[in-house]
Amino acid sequence: FLVHCTRGNSGPLPNESIEKYLDRAWNTGHVPEAHPLATLQQIVQDRRIIGNTRLTRTSQPCVSFSAVPVLELLARRRFRSHLGRWDWEPFGVLVQQSALESLGARPVMYGTDEEYKRIAICERPFFQPFGIKDKHTALDWSSEQEWRLLGDLVLADLPREAVMVFVATQSQAQQLARYSPWSVAWIQECT
């Protein structure tokens, strides 16, 4: 299984217009900020993970996954000050690698800016720089073992057994299992 962790959102939800977001803020009296669990609930409700371009170099939306086992991934969890967030949250979706490969998902190529300039334009959505290296920071993104799928991932199109949802606690799992068509596991107590 490959891992897709959800994140909170402090702006419009995926596929939400700025007008709808502002209406939501006006109606609630505060700036809505979605918890990673709320993002996961939206994914389960929509049966879809919406691709984005936030952390890629191209305008091609994609959904990112990690090939690192989920418990190991969460054990590496760190706050990334340059991004203003945690790199992984204990909420997300596990999808069989073979199911994703059948849809065109593939591992990311890690390299330098010079290598990025030399690859074909059609390969660029699958490229990620090695990381950040300066006098204060040294990050190597290749340890994430990232995979990408271009566009959205329509979970409803996959076999039921190819998808599993995970959350932090047993009570969250019980709540989400009421309307999830997929198995729901809790992992926080395990980490």
Backbone hydrogen bonds, N-H to C=O, Kabsch-Sander energy under -0.5 kcal/mol:
donor,donor_aa,acceptor,acceptor_aa,energy
2,L,95,V,-3.1
3,V,66,S,-2.8
4,H,93,V,-2.6
6,T,91,F,-2.8
9,N,34,A,-1.6
16,E,13,L,-2.4
17,S,15,N,-0.5
21,Y,17,S,-2.3
22,L,18,I,-2.6
23,D,19,E,-2.3
24,R,20,K,-2.4
25,A,21,Y,-2.3
26,W,22,L,-2.7
27,N,23,D,-2.9
28,T,24,R,-1.8
29,G,25,A,-1.5
30,H,25,A,-0.7
34,A,9,N,-2.7
38,A,35,H,-0.6
39,T,35,H,-1.9
40,L,36,P,-2.1
41,Q,37,L,-2.6
42,Q,38,A,-2.0
43,I,39,T,-2.0
44,V,40,L,-2.6
45,Q,41,Q,-2.5
46,D,42,Q,-2.8
47,R,43,I,-1.9
48,R,43,I,-1.3
49,I,153,L,-2.6
50,I,48,R,-0.6
52,N,62,C,-2.2
56,T,53,T,-1.3
62,C,52,N,-1.9
63,V,149,L,-2.7
65,F,147,W,-2.5
66,S,3,V,-2.0
67,A,144,E,-0.6
67,A,145,Q,-1.9
68,V,144,E,-0.7
73,L,69,P,-2.8
74,L,70,V,-2.6
75,A,71,L,-1.6
76,R,72,E,-1.1
76,R,73,L,-0.7
77,R,74,L,-1.1
80,R,78,R,-0.5
80,R,85,R,-3.2
81,S,79,F,-0.9
83,L,80,R,-1.5
84,G,80,R,-1.7
85,R,80,R,-1.4
87,D,78,R,-2.4
91,F,89,E,-1.3
92,G,166,F,-2.5
93,V,4,H,-2.7
94,L,164,M,-3.6
95,V,2,L,-2.2
96,Q,162,A,-2.4
100,L,96,Q,-1.9
101,E,97,Q,-2.8
102,S,98,S,-1.8
103,L,99,A,-0.6
103,L,100,L,-1.0
104,G,101,E,-1.5
105,A,100,L,-2.4
106,R,148,R,-1.9
108,V,146,E,-3.0
109,M,126,F,-3.5
111,G,128,Q,-1.5
116,Y,112,T,-2.2
117,K,113,D,-1.8
118,R,114,E,-1.0
119,I,115,E,-1.0
119,I,116,Y,-0.7
123,E,120,A,-1.6
124,R,120,A,-0.8
124,R,121,I,-0.8
126,F,123,E,-1.8
127,F,124,R,-1.8
128,Q,109,M,-2.5
130,F,111,G,-1.7
134,D,137,T,-2.7
139,L,132,I,-2.7
141,W,130,F,-4.0
141,W,139,L,-0.5
142,S,130,F,-0.6
143,S,140,D,-1.4
144,E,141,W,-2.1
145,Q,142,S,-1.4
147,W,65,F,-2.2
148,R,106,R,-2.4
149,L,63,V,-2.2
151,G,61,P,-3.4
153,L,49,I,-2.8
154,V,152,D,-0.6
155,L,47,R,-0.8
155,L,153,L,-1.2
156,A,47,R,-1.6
157,D,154,V,-1.4
158,L,155,L,-1.7
162,A,159,P,-2.1
163,V,160,R,-1.4
164,M,94,L,-2.3
165,V,183,S,-2.8
166,F,92,G,-2.7
167,V,185,A,-2.4
173,A,169,T,-2.0
174,Q,170,Q,-2.5
175,Q,171,S,-2.0
176,L,172,Q,-2.7
177,A,173,A,-2.4
178,R,174,Q,-0.6
178,R,175,Q,-0.9
179,Y,176,L,-1.5
180,S,176,L,-1.1
183,S,163,V,-0.6
185,A,165,V,-2.5
187,I,167,V,-2.4
188,Q,168,A,-1.0
189,E,168,A,-0.6
190,C,187,I,-1.4
191,T,187,I,-1.0
191,T,188,Q,-1.0
